[in-house]
């Protein structure tokens, strides 16, 4: 009877739209792919800025940057970055360079990745990890993404990404930690990482770690497994009911 009760409560939650769907989980995990389309180019421009004062950097006809003492303004003209659609628009970047960490803030105003429009800020802070063969960087976002159909997705919060380079793809590991909030299609998702999400370069899915997703107040734990490479995760509802979901 208890098991039937758990199953019934879980099914009721999902039928009322309070469960977590595959599409919602993908939105939570992949918003950065759109918002961060220009990140690599900005990092390259930031690295090229050492010692520059009011000078210009240009990579062909794709993007260029006008440097000042406090940052630079990068202009993108039909760039294809990290396999994305054409990127167009201007980003204003201000930066701070310290002895142990370096950071910069990018401000997007009507910046386009294909037909998707970005507005808001992303702040990046990079530092070395405790291991010599790794790197860690923190991204704090306050971004809105407008899709071609006019629908909006917004993200705010902080994520820390760490990469440990190994001898092969299997031993090259990455982790994600942090807390962030996403608003999409009338729903609010507050994400808190419980155990660092982890994966490796040989697997296209997260392989371990857990997080709590509060969807409109309903707290759902998402468990990504014990290290095996598969496309499954387990949802755990407040009443103890569980559901397997495909990533």
Secondary structure, 3 states (H helix, E strand, C coil): CHHHHHHHHHHHHHHCCCCCCHHHHHHHHHHHHHHCCCHHHHHHHHHCCCCCCCCEEEECCCEEEEECCCEEEEEEEEEECCCCCEEEEEEEEEEEECCCCEEEEEEEEEEEECCEEEEEEEEEEEEECCCCCEEEEEEEEEEEEECCCCCEEEEEEEEEEEEECCCCCCCCEEEEEEEEEEEECCEEEEEEEEEEEEEECCCCCCCEEEEEEEECCEEEEEEEEECCCCCEEEEECCCCCEEEEEC
